[in-house]
């Protein structure tokens, strides 16, 4: 009797495996699923995992094959906003935790640095790796060149966005085009105003630096202990990263210096050659300094942009 039972046992196991595969590979029910952050999606092809850091909502998900190398989610939402219609994740060498996801952006946390993330089924327009920003015009179009690059880098073709995260475990994907302030080579200019209202960006409080003028004014009054003498003003410029880190563009000394020798009001012009910045900029900070002939430079005011738009700073002359 044993030989006849062997095919039956084999058939039973096979059917159970098929049922398990159908339930886990693709869910097609109409209601939106709510998944606990304790749920993980394993990618057997790489022995890596994709997980959520908070409750996740989506209508369906799918693996690409039995030995899955990627997992895709339809109408995924983690946090607030509108859901992203579809996005797929994979990594050959690290686990991925999805911190937030909506139609505007997806934020990921990788288990380690110096790792790789593959994104499918989504038109990624910007990538932020730690404090470094990349846009489509800075993505690699050659996969081999991207593989050979050191540090952070992004490759993109019609079906894949490949990200090499060397400097940080935090990767943010953007699905809208950034608003640029200066665009290199297109002959466009922009004007920023030193406003009287304040703003806090990346933990730095300052007067607002924006492309619209303020309806109120601020006045800076200075006096010399040694009697009337010329007063000079200059500025220093910094790149502000989202974590509050700073990169100065002005080499530690005020530039665009103007001097006033009498007690009066009026406009004076000076120029400074901005060296540009390769990556997208989270915010720009300008500090205004003043000195008399016989004194050192002293800080008079700090102006900073809001962090709600990414800024591109090419090499250009500021006036």
Secondary structure as a PSIPRED ss2 file (coil, helix, strand):
# PSIPRED VFORMAT (PSIPRED V4.0)

   1 X C   1.000  0.000  0.000
   2 X H   0.000  1.000  0.000
   3 X H   0.000  1.000  0.000
   4 X H   0.000  1.000  0.000
   5 X H   0.000  1.000  0.000
   6 X H   0.000  1.000  0.000
   7 X H   0.000  1.000  0.000
   8 X H   0.000  1.000  0.000
   9 X H   0.000  1.000  0.000
  10 X H   0.000  1.000  0.000
  11 X H   0.000  1.000  0.000
  12 X H   0.000  1.000  0.000
  13 X H   0.000  1.000  0.000
  14 X H   0.000  1.000  0.000
  15 X H   0.000  1.000  0.000
  16 X H   0.000  1.000  0.000
  17 X H   0.000  1.000  0.000
  18 X H   0.000  1.000  0.000
  19 X H   0.000  1.000  0.000
  20 X H   0.000  1.000  0.000
  21 X H   0.000  1.000  0.000
  22 X H   0.000  1.000  0.000
  23 X H   0.000  1.000  0.000
  24 X H   0.000  1.000  0.000
  25 X H   0.000  1.000  0.000
  26 X E   0.000  0.000  1.000
  27 X C   1.000  0.000  0.000
  28 X C   1.000  0.000  0.000
  29 X C   1.000  0.000  0.000
  30 X C   1.000  0.000  0.000
  31 X C   1.000  0.000  0.000
  32 X C   1.000  0.000  0.000
  33 X E   0.000  0.000  1.000
  34 X E   0.000  0.000  1.000
  35 X E   0.000  0.000  1.000
  36 X C   1.000  0.000  0.000
  37 X C   1.000  0.000  0.000
  38 X C   1.000  0.000  0.000
  39 X C   1.000  0.000  0.000
  40 X E   0.000  0.000  1.000
  41 X E   0.000  0.000  1.000
  42 X E   0.000  0.000  1.000
  43 X E   0.000  0.000  1.000
  44 X C   1.000  0.000  0.000
  45 X C   1.000  0.000  0.000
  46 X C   1.000  0.000  0.000
  47 X C   1.000  0.000  0.000
  48 X E   0.000  0.000  1.000
  49 X E   0.000  0.000  1.000
  50 X E   0.000  0.000  1.000
  51 X E   0.000  0.000  1.000
  52 X E   0.000  0.000  1.000
  53 X C   1.000  0.000  0.000
  54 X C   1.000  0.000  0.000
  55 X C   1.000  0.000  0.000
  56 X E   0.000  0.000  1.000
  57 X E   0.000  0.000  1.000
  58 X E   0.000  0.000  1.000
  59 X C   1.000  0.000  0.000
  60 X E   0.000  0.000  1.000
  61 X E   0.000  0.000  1.000
  62 X E   0.000  0.000  1.000
  63 X E   0.000  0.000  1.000
  64 X C   1.000  0.000  0.000
  65 X C   1.000  0.000  0.000
  66 X C   1.000  0.000  0.000
  67 X C   1.000  0.000  0.000
  68 X C   1.000  0.000  0.000
  69 X C   1.000  0.000  0.000
  70 X C   1.000  0.000  0.000
  71 X E   0.000  0.000  1.000
  72 X E   0.000  0.000  1.000
  73 X E   0.000  0.000  1.000
  74 X E   0.000  0.000  1.000
  75 X E   0.000  0.000  1.000
  76 X E   0.000  0.000  1.000
  77 X E   0.000  0.000  1.000
  78 X E   0.000  0.000  1.000
  79 X C   1.000  0.000  0.000
  80 X C   1.000  0.000  0.000
  81 X C   1.000  0.000  0.000
  82 X C   1.000  0.000  0.000
  83 X C   1.000  0.000  0.000
  84 X E   0.000  0.000  1.000
  85 X E   0.000  0.000  1.000
  86 X E   0.000  0.000  1.000
  87 X E   0.000  0.000  1.000
  88 X E   0.000  0.000  1.000
  89 X E   0.000  0.000  1.000
  90 X E   0.000  0.000  1.000
  91 X C   1.000  0.000  0.000
  92 X C   1.000  0.000  0.000
  93 X C   1.000  0.000  0.000
  94 X C   1.000  0.000  0.000
  95 X C   1.000  0.000  0.000
  96 X E   0.000  0.000  1.000
  97 X E   0.000  0.000  1.000
  98 X E   0.000  0.000  1.000
  99 X E   0.000  0.000  1.000
 100 X E   0.000  0.000  1.000
 101 X E   0.000  0.000  1.000
 102 X C   1.000  0.000  0.000
 103 X C   1.000  0.000  0.000
 104 X C   1.000  0.000  0.000
 105 X E   0.000  0.000  1.000
 106 X E   0.000  0.000  1.000
 107 X E   0.000  0.000  1.000
 108 X E   0.000  0.000  1.000
 109 X E   0.000  0.000  1.000
 110 X E   0.000  0.000  1.000
 111 X C   1.000  0.000  0.000
 112 X C   1.000  0.000  0.000
 113 X C   1.000  0.000  0.000
 114 X C   1.000  0.000  0.000
 115 X E   0.000  0.000  1.000
 116 X E   0.000  0.000  1.000
 117 X E   0.000  0.000  1.000
 118 X E   0.000  0.000  1.000
 119 X E   0.000  0.000  1.000
 120 X E   0.000  0.000  1.000
 121 X C   1.000  0.000  0.000
 122 X C   1.000  0.000  0.000
 123 X C   1.000  0.000  0.000
 124 X C   1.000  0.000  0.000
 125 X C   1.000  0.000  0.000
 126 X E   0.000  0.000  1.000
 127 X E   0.000  0.000  1.000
 128 X E   0.000  0.000  1.000
 129 X E   0.000  0.000  1.000
 130 X C   1.000  0.000  0.000
 131 X C   1.000  0.000  0.000
 132 X E   0.000  0.000  1.000
 133 X E   0.000  0.000  1.000
 134 X E   0.000  0.000  1.000
 135 X E   0.000  0.000  1.000
 136 X H   0.000  1.000  0.000
 137 X H   0.000  1.000  0.000
 138 X H   0.000  1.000  0.000
 139 X C   1.000  0.000  0.000
 140 X E   0.000  0.000  1.000
 141 X C   1.000  0.000  0.000
 142 X C   1.000  0.000  0.000
 143 X H   0.000  1.000  0.000
 144 X H   0.000  1.000  0.000
 145 X H   0.000  1.000  0.000
 146 X H   0.000  1.000  0.000
 147 X H   0.000  1.000  0.000
 148 X H   0.000  1.000  0.000
 149 X C   1.000  0.000  0.000
 150 X C   1.000  0.000  0.000
 151 X C   1.000  0.000  0.000
 152 X C   1.000  0.000  0.000
 153 X E   0.000  0.000  1.000
 154 X E   0.000  0.000  1.000
 155 X E   0.000  0.000  1.000
 156 X E   0.000  0.000  1.000
 157 X C   1.000  0.000  0.000
 158 X C   1.000  0.000  0.000
 159 X C   1.000  0.000  0.000
 160 X E   0.000  0.000  1.000
 161 X E   0.000  0.000  1.000
 162 X E   0.000  0.000  1.000
 163 X E   0.000  0.000  1.000
 164 X E   0.000  0.000  1.000
 165 X E   0.000  0.000  1.000
 166 X C   1.000  0.000  0.000
 167 X C   1.000  0.000  0.000
 168 X C   1.000  0.000  0.000
 169 X C   1.000  0.000  0.000
 170 X E   0.000  0.000  1.000
 171 X E   0.000  0.000  1.000
 172 X E   0.000  0.000  1.000
 173 X E   0.000  0.000  1.000
 174 X E   0.000  0.000  1.000
 175 X C   1.000  0.000  0.000
 176 X C   1.000  0.000  0.000
 177 X C   1.000  0.000  0.000
 178 X C   1.000  0.000  0.000
 179 X C   1.000  0.000  0.000
 180 X C   1.000  0.000  0.000
 181 X C   1.000  0.000  0.000
 182 X C   1.000  0.000  0.000
 183 X C   1.000  0.000  0.000
 184 X C   1.000  0.000  0.000
 185 X C   1.000  0.000  0.000
 186 X C   1.000  0.000  0.000
 187 X C   1.000  0.000  0.000
 188 X C   1.000  0.000  0.000
 189 X C   1.000  0.000  0.000
 190 X C   1.000  0.000  0.000
 191 X C   1.000  0.000  0.000
 192 X C   1.000  0.000  0.000
 193 X E   0.000  0.000  1.000
 194 X E   0.000  0.000  1.000
 195 X E   0.000  0.000  1.000
 196 X E   0.000  0.000  1.000
 197 X E   0.000  0.000  1.000
 198 X E   0.000  0.000  1.000
 199 X E   0.000  0.000  1.000
 200 X E   0.000  0.000  1.000
 201 X E   0.000  0.000  1.000
 202 X C   1.000  0.000  0.000
 203 X C   1.000  0.000  0.000
 204 X E   0.000  0.000  1.000
 205 X E   0.000  0.000  1.000
 206 X E   0.000  0.000  1.000
 207 X E   0.000  0.000  1.000
 208 X E   0.000  0.000  1.000
 209 X E   0.000  0.000  1.000
 210 X E   0.000  0.000  1.000
 211 X C   1.000  0.000  0.000
 212 X C   1.000  0.000  0.000
 213 X C   1.000  0.000  0.000
 214 X C   1.000  0.000  0.000
 215 X C   1.000  0.000  0.000
 216 X C   1.000  0.000  0.000
 217 X C   1.000  0.000  0.000
 218 X C   1.000  0.000  0.000
 219 X C   1.000  0.000  0.000
 220 X C   1.000  0.000  0.000
 221 X C   1.000  0.000  0.000
 222 X C   1.000  0.000  0.000
 223 X C   1.000  0.000  0.000
 224 X C   1.000  0.000  0.000
 225 X C   1.000  0.000  0.000
 226 X C   1.000  0.000  0.000
 227 X C   1.000  0.000  0.000
 228 X C   1.000  0.000  0.000
 229 X C   1.000  0.000  0.000
 230 X C   1.000  0.000  0.000
 231 X E   0.000  0.000  1.000
 232 X E   0.000  0.000  1.000
 233 X E   0.000  0.000  1.000
 234 X E   0.000  0.000  1.000
 235 X E   0.000  0.000  1.000
 236 X E   0.000  0.000  1.000
 237 X E   0.000  0.000  1.000
 238 X E   0.000  0.000  1.000
 239 X E   0.000  0.000  1.000
 240 X E   0.000  0.000  1.000
 241 X C   1.000  0.000  0.000
 242 X C   1.000  0.000  0.000
 243 X C   1.000  0.000  0.000
 244 X C   1.000  0.000  0.000
 245 X C   1.000  0.000  0.000
 246 X E   0.000  0.000  1.000
 247 X E   0.000  0.000  1.000
 248 X E   0.000  0.000  1.000
 249 X C   1.000  0.000  0.000
 250 X C   1.000  0.000  0.000
 251 X C   1.000  0.000  0.000
 252 X C   1.000  0.000  0.000
 253 X C   1.000  0.000  0.000
 254 X C   1.000  0.000  0.000
 255 X E   0.000  0.000  1.000
 256 X E   0.000  0.000  1.000
 257 X E   0.000  0.000  1.000
 258 X E   0.000  0.000  1.000
 259 X E   0.000  0.000  1.000
 260 X E   0.000  0.000  1.000
 261 X C   1.000  0.000  0.000
 262 X C   1.000  0.000  0.000
 263 X C   1.000  0.000  0.000
 264 X C   1.000  0.000  0.000
 265 X C   1.000  0.000  0.000
 266 X C   1.000  0.000  0.000
 267 X C   1.000  0.000  0.000
 268 X C   1.000  0.000  0.000
 269 X C   1.000  0.000  0.000
 270 X C   1.000  0.000  0.000
 271 X C   1.000  0.000  0.000
 272 X E   0.000  0.000  1.000
 273 X E   0.000  0.000  1.000
 274 X E   0.000  0.000  1.000
 275 X C   1.000  0.000  0.000
 276 X C   1.000  0.000  0.000
 277 X C   1.000  0.000  0.000
 278 X C   1.000  0.000  0.000
 279 X C   1.000  0.000  0.000
 280 X C   1.000  0.000  0.000
 281 X E   0.000  0.000  1.000
 282 X C   1.000  0.000  0.000
 283 X E   0.000  0.000  1.000
 284 X E   0.000  0.000  1.000
 285 X E   0.000  0.000  1.000
 286 X E   0.000  0.000  1.000
 287 X E   0.000  0.000  1.000
 288 X E   0.000  0.000  1.000
 289 X E   0.000  0.000  1.000
 290 X E   0.000  0.000  1.000
 291 X E   0.000  0.000  1.000
 292 X E   0.000  0.000  1.000
 293 X C   1.000  0.000  0.000
 294 X C   1.000  0.000  0.000
 295 X C   1.000  0.000  0.000
 296 X C   1.000  0.000  0.000
 297 X C   1.000  0.000  0.000
 298 X E   0.000  0.000  1.000
 299 X E   0.000  0.000  1.000
 300 X E   0.000  0.000  1.000
 301 X E   0.000  0.000  1.000
 302 X E   0.000  0.000  1.000
 303 X E   0.000  0.000  1.000
 304 X E   0.000  0.000  1.000
 305 X C   1.000  0.000  0.000
 306 X C   1.000  0.000  0.000
 307 X C   1.000  0.000  0.000
 308 X C   1.000  0.000  0.000
 309 X C   1.000  0.000  0.000
 310 X C   1.000  0.000  0.000
 311 X E   0.000  0.000  1.000
 312 X C   1.000  0.000  0.000
 313 X C   1.000  0.000  0.000
 314 X C   1.000  0.000  0.000
 315 X C   1.000  0.000  0.000
 316 X E   0.000  0.000  1.000
 317 X E   0.000  0.000  1.000
 318 X E   0.000  0.000  1.000
 319 X C   1.000  0.000  0.000
